Amino acid sequence: MKLLAIETATEACSVALYLDGEVREVFRLAPREHARLVLGMADGLLAEAAVNPAQLDAVAFGRGPGAFTGVRIATSVVQGIAFATELPVVPVSTLAALAQGGCREFGWQRIATAIDARMDEVYWGAYACVDGLVQTQQEERVCPAGEVPLLEGEGWHGVGSGWNAYEDELKGRLDSAVIDSCGDCLPHAQDVARLAVAAFDRGEAVSAEKALPIYLRDQVVHRPAAK
């Protein structure tokens, strides 16, 4: 399985190449530079591995939620590659990728993700890590930090910028104290890639035109035209 993955939904810009179980990644903390960097990062990874885009089995991207501009960049780049090569696309939740990073890096098994969505709100999700891959435990949503769904049980860990911005409000929604949190953790393309491979094997790839972003806060995106 050969798969290229892109994640640009936060201030981090990353590209990963999955080659039959091996994952190579380029990761940069580069706010507002994603559009300038991402294609070069992808070309560099492919060239280093001597892989032509047409030799890939699929491409994947972090579909959001996150910064609207960043999510659109990943979507458009992956769609462009897919249209040019007629490859299938695997959209992966940015929140799930963030949780997958917590599972990969820290070995955490129950992970509550919160990305700061501004306006006193967070993009929220809850996951369990099973056999090395995260599974959704609550529907993803955007809501005030103090109104995220209650989490029951022990052993929850927090991941994402929302834990830095709204730690007290989020902890107040837990049945028990968070063991630990990583408010500086960001989503990585390597985790998008791992989740995408599993999704591809489940038959969840789509055509390029159906590879769409997920904003959650759609009312902000679809503003009425100015008069």
N, C-alpha and C positions, 0 to 999 in steps of 0.2 A: 504494500500500500504506500503510495506516494501522495502527499497532501501538503499544500501550502496554506498557512493560516495567517490572518492579519487581525490585529486588535488595536484600535485607536480611539476607544470610547472615553478615555480619561486623559490626563496629562501625559501618560505614558504612550509611547509609540513602539510597537513590537511586531516582528514578523517571525514565523517559525516554519521550519520544513521538517515534516515527518517522513522518514524513510524506513519503512519496514521495522518499526519499533524504536528506531533512534530518532531523537528530536534535536534539531539545531535551532538556536534562536538568536536574533539580534534584538536587543531591548534598549531603548533610550528614553530618558525622562526629558521630554522636549515639548513643553506647552506651546501651542499655536504653530508648531513646525511640522505637523504630521503630513500635510499635503506635499511639502517639499522633500521629506525624508523617505516616505514609505515605499515608493517605487524603487528607489535606489537600494534600499535594504532588501527588498524582495529579489531584485536582480542579482545582488551580491551573494545572497544565500544560494540561489539556483546555480550561479556560475561556479561557486566554490564546490558544490556537490556534483557539478557537471550534469545537471538535469535541465532539460528543455521544458518549458511550460506545457508543451503538448504531451510530454511523457507523464505528467501528473495524472492521478486517478480522479482527483477532485480538488477544489479550493474551498476554504472555510473563512468565516469572519465573525468577529464579535458583533452581534446584531443590536447591541444595546441592552438595557438603557444606559445612558451616560450623556456626555456633552453632545448636543445635536450635531454640531459641525463634525466632530470626530466620528460619530456613528455614520454620518453620510459619506465621509471620506472612505472608510472601510468598505461600505456598501458599493460605492461607485467603482473603486479599484477592483474589487473581486468580480463585480458584474462585467467590467471591461475584460478581465482575463478570461472569464468564463465564456463570454460571447465570442472572443477571438479564437478560443481553443475548443469550443463546444463541450466544455467540462461541466459536470454537475457541481452545485454549490451546497455547502452545509452551513446554515446559520446556527450560531451558538450563542446562548445568553451570556452577556458580559458578566452578570451577577453569578451565574453558574461557574464561569471561568475563574472569577475571583475566589469563589468557594473552593474550586479545585486547587488553586494555589495554596490555600490554607491546609488542605489535605496533603498535598505533595510536600510542602516545605516544613510543616510542623507536625504532620501526622494527626491533625485534629479530625474528629469523627462527626461532630455536630457543629455546624457553622452557620452563623447568622450574618448575612452580608448587608451592608448599608453604605451606599454611595451618596455623598452630599449632593442633593438636587437643588440646593439654594431655596430661598423663600421658606425657610424653616422646615423643609421636607427632605425625605430620603427616598432613594430607590432601594427597595427592600426585598430580600429573599431569605429563605431558610432551607438548609440542605443537610443530608446525611451522607457521609462518605462510606460507600459499600464496595468492598473489593477494589479499592483504589480509585473509584470514580464516584462523583457526587450525584445524588438523586434529590429531586425537588421535594420538599416537605410542606411548603406553603406556596400559594400562587404569588408570583412576583407582582409588585405594585409600587406606586408612588403615593406617599401620604406623609402627614406631619410625623415627626420623629416620636412624639408622645402618643401616637395612635397606631403604631405598628401592631400587628396581631400578637396576642399573647403567645409566648413560647413556654411549653411545659416541660418539666423534666430537668435532669442534671446534665452537666458536661457541655454546655454551649460555649462557643468561642466566637468573638466578633471579628469581622474582617471588613476593611474598607474605610474610606474617608469620613463616612457618616459617624463612625465611632469616635473620631477626633472631635467632630463638630457638635455632636449631640449625645455624648456618652451617658449623662445622667438620665435623659429622657428615654433612651433605648434600654438601659438597664432596668428602668422602672416597669418595663413591659415583660420582664422575664419572671418565670416562676421561681427561679433560683439565680444566684449570682453568676455572672459570666466568669469562667475560670481565667480567661486571658483574652486580650484583643490585640489586633494589629491595625491601628488606624492609618498607618502609612503604607499598608500593602496595596498594590495595584494589580489589575488584571494583566496576565501575560498571554502572548500568542501561543506559547507552548502548551498552555492549559486549554486554550481554544482547540488546538490541534488534537490533543488527547480525547477531548469530549467529542470532537467532530468525527474522529475515526470510529468511535463506538456508535455514534448516530448514523454514520454512513452504513455500518454493518446492519443496523436496524432498518435500513431502507428509508431514511429520513432526508436524503439529499433532494434538492429541488433544482429546477432549471434557473438560468440566470435571471429571467424576468420575474421569477417568483421569490428571488432572494431579497427580501425587504427588511428594512430596519424596524426595530421596536423601540418606540420612544417612551411609552407608558403615559407621558404627559402630552397626549395628542392635542389637547385644547390649546396648548401653547404653540404647537407647530402650525396648526391650521387656523391662522388668524384671518379675520375678515379683511377684505381688501380695503386699503385706505381711501377715503373720499376726498 
